[in-house]
């Protein structure tokens, strides 16, 4: 396995659903946990970073959705008045 220098970050592809689930689990854990003061900032930053990632995912999903063409209302043919025969 190749070692990665500490200052270099790796990018990994993850399904958006996995990130949503991870975010949801962290929110539940955050509500239930009694964090130590030195843990508050890293946990908060992680939750905030996931929130930003999810916002970007949502923006990308809305860009990719094809806009449905708006149909113009069809005009019904006008009926000409019928003449009555007497």
Secondary structure, 3 states (H helix, E strand, C coil): CCCCCCCCCCCCCCCHHHHHHHHHHHHHHHHHCCCCHHHHHHHHHHHHHHHHHHHHHHHHHHHHCCCCCCCCCCCCCCCCCCCCCC
